Amino acid sequence: MRIIIIEDETLAANRLAKMLLNGSDKIDVVKKLDSVSSAVKFLQSSESIDLIFMDIQLADGLSFDIFEQVEVKVPVIFTTAFDQYTLKAFKVNSIDYLLKPIDENELRQAVSKYYRLYAKKENHFSGDIRKLLQDLETARFMDRLLIKRGQQISYLKTEAIAFCYADGKLCYTVDFNNNKYLVDKNLSQLEEQLQPRKFYRINRHFLVNIEAVRNVHNWFGGRLKVELLVPTQLDTLVSRERVQEFIKWLGE
């Protein structure tokens, strides 16, 4: 079985290769690649491989980018640092994963799964990979936010957040019932951790859920005014430099 490893941590790549080679004399680690660009270049070549071990975070981006640039015709086993709870979101898929640091028994089971499920099949994996990528993309973002009130800790589902805003050094979220919550993250952290297809930062102080947008109006100075389902006196103007990106986001 011909394998490539796509992993930007040299020690991790070498350790995985050693474990694979020690596990079977039928395995040949053809190549170790450390970036999206090198992986795309290799996969565009005519060299035949049977299985890919792929890290999520690579030197020049996320491994999801590989599938946007080249058709991957072989099964993939992802290696990831995601926690066990997040991984449950896509564990049911036919392509396996390994949680870092990689356990030898889990590696052996993953390779056995390849032999059991894929070795006799031809190249019919693109649909499974796309499904996994969609689940994996979703798993990268929060689906609930911790809320602290005095000595009590609760949570708010992200789908219930209408908008978030910064007030000085403090950051708040407001739900669709117009309840306000103080959170222990800043707006930049929320922007990074909330699903970007659903949440957009319209200006320095305001992050909005697309489900909360009622209307958008042209405004002075080439800006836009966002009218929300949840009434607010806060600044909901889309800054001029974000207008085109905001319009594109609305149409996705």
C-alpha positions as a Markdown table, in Angstrom:
| # | Residue | x | y | z |
|---|---|---|---|---|
| 1 | Met | 0.0 | 0.0 | 0.0 |
| 2 | Arg | 1.4 | 3.3 | -1.1 |
| 3 | Ile | 0.8 | 6.2 | 1.4 |
| 4 | Ile | 1.6 | 9.9 | 1.6 |
| 5 | Ile | 1.7 | 11.9 | 4.8 |
| 6 | Ile | 0.6 | 15.6 | 4.7 |
| 7 | Glu | 1.9 | 17.1 | 7.9 |
| 8 | Asp | 3.8 | 20.3 | 8.7 |
| 9 | Glu | 5.3 | 19.1 | 11.9 |
| 10 | Thr | 8.5 | 17.1 | 11.0 |
| 11 | Leu | 8.6 | 15.1 | 14.2 |
| 12 | Ala | 5.0 | 14.2 | 13.9 |
| 13 | Ala | 5.4 | 13.2 | 10.3 |
| 14 | Asn | 8.4 | 11.1 | 11.0 |
| 15 | Arg | 6.8 | 9.4 | 14.0 |
| 16 | Leu | 3.7 | 8.5 | 12.0 |
| 17 | Ala | 5.8 | 7.1 | 9.1 |
| 18 | Lys | 7.8 | 5.0 | 11.6 |
| 19 | Met | 4.6 | 3.7 | 13.2 |
| 20 | Leu | 3.2 | 2.8 | 9.8 |
| 21 | Leu | 6.3 | 1.1 | 8.5 |
| 22 | Asn | 6.7 | -0.9 | 11.8 |
| 23 | Gly | 3.1 | -2.0 | 11.6 |
| 24 | Ser | 3.3 | -3.7 | 8.2 |
| 25 | Asp | 5.9 | -4.6 | 5.6 |
| 26 | Lys | 3.2 | -4.0 | 2.9 |
| 27 | Ile | 3.2 | -0.2 | 3.5 |
| 28 | Asp | 5.3 | 2.2 | 1.6 |
| 29 | Val | 5.4 | 5.8 | 2.7 |
| 30 | Val | 6.0 | 7.4 | -0.7 |
| 31 | Lys | 6.2 | 11.1 | 0.4 |
| 32 | Lys | 5.9 | 13.4 | 3.3 |
| 33 | Leu | 4.5 | 16.9 | 2.5 |
| 34 | Asp | 4.2 | 19.9 | 4.7 |
| 35 | Ser | 1.9 | 22.3 | 2.9 |
| 36 | Val | -1.2 | 22.8 | 0.9 |
| 37 | Ser | 0.9 | 23.9 | -2.2 |
| 38 | Ser | 3.2 | 20.9 | -2.1 |
| 39 | Ala | 0.3 | 18.5 | -1.6 |
| 40 | Val | -1.6 | 20.0 | -4.5 |
| 41 | Lys | 1.5 | 19.7 | -6.7 |
| 42 | Phe | 2.1 | 16.1 | -5.8 |
| 43 | Leu | -1.6 | 15.1 | -6.2 |
| 44 | Gln | -1.6 | 16.7 | -9.7 |
| 45 | Ser | 1.2 | 14.4 | -10.7 |
| 46 | Ser | 0.5 | 11.0 | -12.2 |
| 47 | Glu | 2.1 | 9.1 | -9.2 |
| 48 | Ser | -0.3 | 6.4 | -7.9 |
| 49 | Ile | -1.1 | 6.3 | -4.2 |
| 50 | Asp | -3.6 | 4.3 | -2.1 |
| 51 | Leu | -4.1 | 6.3 | 1.1 |
| 52 | Ile | -3.4 | 9.8 | 2.5 |
| 53 | Phe | -2.8 | 10.8 | 6.1 |
| 54 | Met | -3.6 | 14.5 | 6.3 |
| 55 | Asp | -3.2 | 17.0 | 9.1 |
| 56 | Ile | -5.8 | 19.7 | 9.4 |
| 57 | Gln | -3.5 | 22.7 | 10.0 |
| 58 | Leu | -0.7 | 23.0 | 7.5 |
| 59 | Ala | 2.2 | 25.4 | 7.0 |
| 60 | Asp | 0.3 | 27.6 | 4.5 |
| 61 | Gly | -3.4 | 27.0 | 5.4 |
| 62 | Leu | -6.0 | 24.5 | 6.1 |
| 63 | Ser | -6.0 | 21.1 | 4.4 |
| 64 | Phe | -9.6 | 21.9 | 3.2 |
| 65 | Asp | -7.9 | 24.1 | 0.5 |
| 66 | Ile | -6.3 | 21.1 | -1.1 |
| 67 | Phe | -9.8 | 19.7 | -2.1 |
| 68 | Glu | -10.6 | 23.1 | -3.7 |
| 69 | Gln | -7.6 | 22.9 | -6.0 |
| 70 | Val | -7.3 | 19.3 | -7.0 |
| 71 | Glu | -9.6 | 16.2 | -7.2 |
| 72 | Val | -8.6 | 13.7 | -4.5 |
| 73 | Lys | -9.4 | 10.2 | -5.7 |
| 74 | Val | -8.1 | 8.2 | -2.7 |
| 75 | Pro | -9.4 | 7.8 | 0.9 |
| 76 | Val | -8.1 | 10.2 | 3.6 |
| 77 | Ile | -7.4 | 9.6 | 7.3 |
| 78 | Phe | -7.3 | 12.9 | 9.0 |
| 79 | Thr | -5.0 | 13.6 | 11.9 |
| 80 | Thr | -6.2 | 16.3 | 14.2 |
| 81 | Ala | -5.9 | 18.0 | 17.5 |
| 82 | Phe | -9.6 | 18.5 | 17.8 |
| 83 | Asp | -11.1 | 17.3 | 21.1 |
| 84 | Gln | -13.2 | 14.1 | 21.3 |
| 85 | Tyr | -16.5 | 16.0 | 21.5 |
| 86 | Thr | -16.0 | 17.9 | 18.3 |
| 87 | Leu | -14.9 | 14.8 | 16.5 |
| 88 | Lys | -18.2 | 13.1 | 17.1 |
| 89 | Ala | -19.7 | 15.4 | 14.5 |
| 90 | Phe | -18.1 | 13.5 | 11.7 |
| 91 | Lys | -17.1 | 10.1 | 13.3 |
| 92 | Val | -19.9 | 8.4 | 11.4 |
| 93 | Asn | -18.3 | 9.1 | 8.0 |
| 94 | Ser | -16.5 | 6.3 | 6.2 |
| 95 | Ile | -13.1 | 8.2 | 6.3 |
| 96 | Asp | -11.4 | 7.8 | 9.7 |
| 97 | Tyr | -9.5 | 10.3 | 11.9 |
| 98 | Leu | -6.7 | 10.0 | 14.4 |
| 99 | Leu | -6.5 | 12.3 | 17.4 |
| 100 | Lys | -3.0 | 13.6 | 18.2 |
| 101 | Pro | -0.8 | 12.4 | 19.8 |
| 102 | Ile | -1.5 | 9.3 | 17.6 |
| 103 | Asp | -2.0 | 6.1 | 19.5 |
| 104 | Glu | -0.5 | 2.9 | 17.9 |
| 105 | Asn | -3.7 | 0.9 | 18.5 |
| 106 | Glu | -5.9 | 3.5 | 17.0 |
| 107 | Leu | -3.5 | 3.8 | 14.0 |
| 108 | Arg | -3.7 | 0.0 | 13.5 |
| 109 | Gln | -7.5 | 0.1 | 13.6 |
| 110 | Ala | -7.6 | 3.0 | 11.1 |
| 111 | Val | -5.4 | 1.1 | 8.6 |
| 112 | Ser | -7.5 | -2.1 | 9.2 |
| 113 | Lys | -10.6 | 0.0 | 8.4 |
| 114 | Tyr | -9.0 | 1.1 | 5.2 |
| 115 | Tyr | -8.3 | -2.5 | 4.2 |
| 116 | Arg | -11.8 | -3.6 | 5.2 |
| 117 | Leu | -13.8 | -0.8 | 3.6 |
| 118 | Tyr | -11.7 | 0.7 | 0.8 |
| 119 | Ala | -9.1 | -1.7 | -0.5 |
| 120 | Lys | -11.5 | -3.5 | -2.8 |
| 121 | Lys | -13.2 | -0.3 | -4.0 |
| 122 | Glu | -12.2 | 1.9 | -6.9 |
| 123 | Asn | -12.1 | 5.6 | -6.8 |
| 124 | His | -15.5 | 6.5 | -5.4 |
| 125 | Phe | -14.4 | 8.7 | -2.4 |
| 126 | Ser | -15.0 | 12.2 | -3.5 |
| 127 | Gly | -18.6 | 12.3 | -2.1 |
| 128 | Asp | -17.5 | 11.0 | 1.2 |
| 129 | Ile | -14.6 | 13.5 | 1.4 |
| 130 | Arg | -16.9 | 16.4 | 0.6 |
| 131 | Lys | -19.3 | 15.3 | 3.3 |
| 132 | Leu | -16.5 | 15.0 | 5.8 |
| 133 | Leu | -15.1 | 18.4 | 4.8 |
| 134 | Gln | -18.5 | 20.0 | 5.4 |
| 135 | Asp | -18.8 | 18.4 | 8.8 |
| 136 | Leu | -15.2 | 19.3 | 9.6 |
| 137 | Glu | -15.6 | 22.9 | 8.6 |
| 138 | Thr | -18.7 | 23.1 | 10.9 |
| 139 | Ala | -16.8 | 21.5 | 13.7 |
| 140 | Arg | -14.1 | 24.2 | 13.6 |
| 141 | Phe | -16.6 | 26.8 | 15.0 |
| 142 | Met | -18.5 | 27.1 | 18.3 |
| 143 | Asp | -22.0 | 25.9 | 18.5 |
| 144 | Arg | -22.5 | 27.4 | 22.0 |
| 145 | Leu | -21.1 | 30.2 | 24.1 |
| 146 | Leu | -20.4 | 30.1 | 27.8 |
| 147 | Ile | -22.3 | 32.7 | 29.8 |
| 148 | Lys | -21.3 | 33.7 | 33.3 |
| 149 | Arg | -23.6 | 35.5 | 35.7 |
| 150 | Gly | -22.2 | 35.8 | 39.2 |
| 151 | Gln | -21.5 | 32.3 | 40.4 |
| 152 | Gln | -23.6 | 30.7 | 37.8 |
| 153 | Ile | -22.4 | 29.4 | 34.4 |
| 154 | Ser | -24.8 | 28.6 | 31.6 |
| 155 | Tyr | -24.5 | 28.6 | 27.8 |
| 156 | Leu | -26.2 | 30.2 | 24.8 |
| 157 | Lys | -26.5 | 28.4 | 21.5 |
| 158 | Thr | -24.8 | 30.4 | 18.8 |
| 159 | Glu | -27.9 | 30.1 | 16.6 |
| 160 | Ala | -29.7 | 32.1 | 19.3 |
| 161 | Ile | -27.2 | 35.0 | 19.0 |
| 162 | Ala | -28.7 | 37.9 | 17.0 |
| 163 | Phe | -25.6 | 40.1 | 17.3 |
| 164 | Cys | -22.5 | 40.8 | 19.4 |
| 165 | Tyr | -21.0 | 44.2 | 20.1 |
| 166 | Ala | -18.0 | 45.8 | 21.9 |
| 167 | Asp | -18.4 | 48.5 | 24.5 |
| 168 | Gly | -15.0 | 49.7 | 25.4 |
| 169 | Lys | -13.1 | 46.7 | 26.8 |
| 170 | Leu | -16.4 | 44.8 | 27.4 |
| 171 | Cys | -18.1 | 42.5 | 24.9 |
| 172 | Tyr | -21.8 | 41.5 | 24.9 |
| 173 | Thr | -24.0 | 39.2 | 22.9 |
| 174 | Val | -27.8 | 39.8 | 22.4 |
| 175 | Asp | -30.2 | 37.0 | 21.6 |
| 176 | Phe | -33.3 | 37.1 | 19.5 |
| 177 | Asn | -35.4 | 37.9 | 22.6 |
| 178 | Asn | -33.3 | 41.0 | 23.1 |
| 179 | Asn | -31.6 | 39.5 | 26.2 |
| 180 | Lys | -28.1 | 40.9 | 26.7 |
| 181 | Tyr | -25.1 | 38.8 | 28.0 |
| 182 | Leu | -21.6 | 39.8 | 29.0 |
| 183 | Val | -19.1 | 37.4 | 27.6 |
| 184 | Asp | -15.4 | 36.8 | 28.4 |
| 185 | Lys | -14.2 | 37.0 | 24.8 |
| 186 | Asn | -13.5 | 40.1 | 22.7 |
| 187 | Leu | -15.1 | 40.7 | 19.4 |
| 188 | Ser | -12.1 | 39.5 | 17.4 |
| 189 | Gln | -12.2 | 36.2 | 19.2 |
| 190 | Leu | -15.9 | 35.8 | 18.5 |
| 191 | Glu | -15.4 | 36.7 | 14.9 |
| 192 | Glu | -12.8 | 34.0 | 14.6 |
| 193 | Gln | -14.8 | 31.3 | 16.5 |
| 194 | Leu | -18.3 | 31.9 | 15.1 |
| 195 | Gln | -19.4 | 30.3 | 11.7 |
| 196 | Pro | -18.4 | 32.9 | 9.1 |
| 197 | Arg | -21.3 | 32.0 | 6.8 |
| 198 | Lys | -23.7 | 33.0 | 9.5 |
| 199 | Phe | -21.8 | 35.9 | 11.3 |
| 200 | Tyr | -20.2 | 38.9 | 9.8 |
| 201 | Arg | -18.4 | 41.9 | 11.5 |
| 202 | Ile | -19.9 | 44.9 | 9.8 |
| 203 | Asn | -17.7 | 47.4 | 11.6 |
| 204 | Arg | -15.1 | 47.5 | 14.4 |
| 205 | His | -17.7 | 47.2 | 17.1 |
| 206 | Phe | -20.5 | 45.1 | 15.7 |
| 207 | Leu | -20.9 | 41.4 | 14.7 |
| 208 | Val | -24.2 | 40.3 | 13.2 |
| 209 | Asn | -26.0 | 37.0 | 12.6 |
| 210 | Ile | -27.4 | 36.8 | 9.1 |
| 211 | Glu | -30.7 | 35.5 | 10.5 |
| 212 | Ala | -31.1 | 38.8 | 12.4 |
| 213 | Val | -30.8 | 41.0 | 9.2 |
| 214 | Arg | -34.3 | 42.4 | 8.3 |
| 215 | Asn | -33.2 | 44.9 | 5.6 |
| 216 | Val | -30.2 | 46.7 | 4.3 |
| 217 | His | -30.3 | 50.3 | 3.2 |
| 218 | Asn | -27.9 | 52.5 | 1.2 |
| 219 | Trp | -26.4 | 55.2 | 3.5 |
| 220 | Phe | -24.3 | 58.3 | 3.3 |
| 221 | Gly | -20.6 | 58.1 | 2.3 |
| 222 | Gly | -21.0 | 54.8 | 0.3 |
| 223 | Arg | -21.9 | 52.9 | 3.5 |
| 224 | Leu | -24.9 | 50.6 | 4.3 |
| 225 | Lys | -27.3 | 50.6 | 7.2 |
| 226 | Val | -28.4 | 47.2 | 8.5 |
| 227 | Glu | -31.9 | 47.0 | 9.9 |
| 228 | Leu | -32.2 | 44.2 | 12.4 |
| 229 | Leu | -35.1 | 42.0 | 13.6 |
| 230 | Val | -34.0 | 42.9 | 17.2 |
| 231 | Pro | -34.3 | 46.6 | 17.8 |
| 232 | Thr | -31.1 | 48.4 | 18.9 |
| 233 | Gln | -29.8 | 51.9 | 19.2 |
| 234 | Leu | -26.2 | 50.7 | 18.4 |
| 235 | Asp | -24.3 | 51.6 | 15.3 |
| 236 | Thr | -25.2 | 49.1 | 12.6 |
| 237 | Leu | -23.5 | 50.9 | 9.7 |
| 238 | Val | -21.4 | 48.7 | 7.4 |
| 239 | Ser | -18.0 | 50.5 | 7.1 |
| 240 | Arg | -17.2 | 51.6 | 3.5 |
| 241 | Glu | -14.3 | 49.2 | 3.1 |
| 242 | Arg | -16.4 | 46.3 | 4.1 |
| 243 | Val | -19.4 | 47.0 | 1.9 |
| 244 | Gln | -18.5 | 44.8 | -1.1 |
| 245 | Glu | -17.5 | 41.9 | 1.1 |
| 246 | Phe | -20.7 | 42.3 | 3.1 |
| 247 | Ile | -22.8 | 42.2 | 0.0 |
| 248 | Lys | -21.0 | 39.0 | -1.1 |
| 249 | Trp | -21.6 | 37.5 | 2.3 |
| 250 | Leu | -25.3 | 38.2 | 2.1 |
| 251 | Gly | -25.5 | 36.3 | -1.2 |
| 252 | Glu | -23.6 | 33.2 | -0.2 |
